[in-house]
Amino acid sequence: MVTLFQKNLDEHADMISKLKSLEGDVIKAEDVITESLAIGGKVMLCGNGGSAADAQHLASEFTGRFINDRIPIAALALTTDTSALTCISNDYSYKNIFSRQLEALGREADVLIGISTSGNSENVLYAVKRAAKLGIKTIGLLGNNGGLLATECDFSIVVPSQVTARIQEAHILIGHTICGAVEQKLGLV
C-alpha cells in the first residue's frame, strides 16, 4: 500500500521534473528584477494564505541574506502590515488590499511579484492591473493554467500542476533560484 508520504514524494518528483520547461521564464524574471534593482527599484510581493507566507519568505531572502553575506536588496511583502490590510479592506474592499499599498509605495522602477496558485486571486489581479498603470513591471508566480493573471502579468511563471501543495513547493524553489541568480547578476556573491 502506498502511504501518503510516498504519494506526495511521487507527485513532487513528477512536478519538479516538469519545471525544466520553465527555465526561460525564470531567467526572464531574474533579468527583470536585476534590471530594476540596478536602477534603484525594489521588489514588492503579494499573495494570499500560503502565497502570502511565500511573499514574506522571499522578501526576507532579499532583504536579509541568501547565499552569502551581502548588502540588503530592497524588497517588501505587501502582506505584512495588518493595520494597512484591515484598514483598506474595511474602508475600501479586500480586493484593494495590495493595489492600494502598491499605489502608495510603488514607483516606475519597481517590480511586483504576484503569487497565486490558482492564478485568479482577485486582490493580486487588482494589484497587477494597478502596477501596469503605474509603469511597474509585473511577474506572476502562478499555478494551474495561470488563470487570469497569466495574461495580465508582463511575465508569468506557471507551475504545471493542479495540486496547491505541489505548486507552493515549486514556488519556493523558483523564488530561491531567482533570489540566488539576482545576487549573482548584481555581483553581490
N, C-alpha and C positions, 0 to 999 in steps of 0.2 A: 504494500500500500504506500502511495506517495504521500509524504507529510506536507503540511502547509509550507514549511521551511523549504523543502525540496522544490515544491511548485513555484514558490517565489523566486528561488535561485534560478530555475529554468526560465521563467518569464524575464527576469533581469538579464540573464545571459543573452537571450534572444533579442531583447530590446537593445542592449549595448552593441551587439553585432550590427544592428541596423544604423547606428549612429555614424558610422564611417561615411555614409552618404551625405551627412550634414557638414562635412569639413569646410567646404567652400562658404557656406552660410556663417559658420563660426568665425572663419578668418575675416569675412566682411565686417562682422560685429566687432572683432578685435581692432580692425583698422579704423572704423568709425569712432570708437571710444578713444583710441590712441590719438587720432587727429583732434578730437575735441579737447582732450586734456592738454595737448601740446600748445593750444591757443588759449589756455586759461579756463576752459569749460569744466563742468563737473558731470558726474553720473548720478542720475536720480532713478530710483527703482520703486515699483509698486506692484501689489498683488493682494489677494485675499486668502485668509486661512493659512494653509501650508505655504502658499506662494508669498504671503506677507512675511512669514518666517524666513523664506528663502531670500526675499528682498533685503531683510535686515542682515542675514548671514553674509550675503555677497557685498553689501555696503561696508560691513565691518572688515572684510578681507581687503578692500581697497584702502580704507582709512587707517587700518592697523598695519598689519604686515601679512604677507602670504608666503612667498618663497624664502626671502631673507629680510633682514632689517633694511629699511629704505625709508625715504621721505614718504609721508602720507599722501594718498591720492584722494582728491576731492570727490566724495560720494555720500549720498544720503538716501535712506529709505523713507518714503512718504507715508509709511505705515506706523510710525513710532510715536507720534505726538497725539496722545489720547485726547487732550483738550481740543486740538485742531480737528481731529476726526469727529468728536462728538458735537462740537460747535457747528461745523459745516454740515454734518448730517441732520442736525436739529434745525438749523436756520435755513438751509437750502434743501439738500437731499443727499441720501447716501451715494447716489451716482456721482456727486460732485466732490467727494472727499479728497480725491487725488488731483483732479483738474484745478480746483481752487488753490491748493497748495502750489501746484506747478505754476500757475499764473503769478503767484506772489514771489516764488523763489527762482523760477526758470529764466534762463537767458538764451539768446540765439546760439551761443557756442556749446550749449549743454547737450546731453544725450539722456533720453528717457528709456529705461528698460521696463516694459510691461510684461509681467509674468502671469500666465493664465493657463491652467491645464486644459480647460475647455476651449480657450480662445474666444470666449464670449462674455467675459466678465464686464458688466456694464460700466462700472466705475473706472476700470482700466481703459476701456474703449473711449470713454469721455476724456480721460487724460491724454490719450494718444491723439485724439482729434484736436484738443486744445494745444498740444505741443506743435502740431502741424501749423496751426495759426500763428504760433509764436516763433516759428522757424527753428524749432528744436528737433533734432533727428530722433527717430524712434526705432527701437529694436523690440520685437516681440519674441519672448521666450515662451513657446506655446506647446500644446499637445493636441491629441486627436487629429483632426484635419486642419487645425489652425483657426477654425471659426472665423468670425467677423474680423478679428484682429489681424489675421494673416494678410488681408488686403489693405488694411488701414495703416499698418506699420511700414516705415521705409524699408526695413529689413526684418525678415521673420526666420526664426529657427524653430521648426515644428518637429517635435519628437514623435516618431511614428508608433504611437501606442494609444490604446483606448483606456488603459488602466492608470488611474490617478497616481497611485503609489510609484509605479514604474516611471511615469512622466516626471514626477518630482525628483526621483533618484537621478534621472538623466539631467534635469535642470541644474542640479548642484554640480554634477560632473562638468557640464558645459560652462557653468559660471566660474568654476575653479580654473578651467582651461583658459577662459577669456582673461581672468584676472592675472594669471601667470604670464600669458602672452603679452598683455598690456605692460606689465612690469618689464619684460624683456625688450619690447619695442621702444619703450621710453628710456631704456638703458639704465634701469634702476637696480638690476640684479646682475 
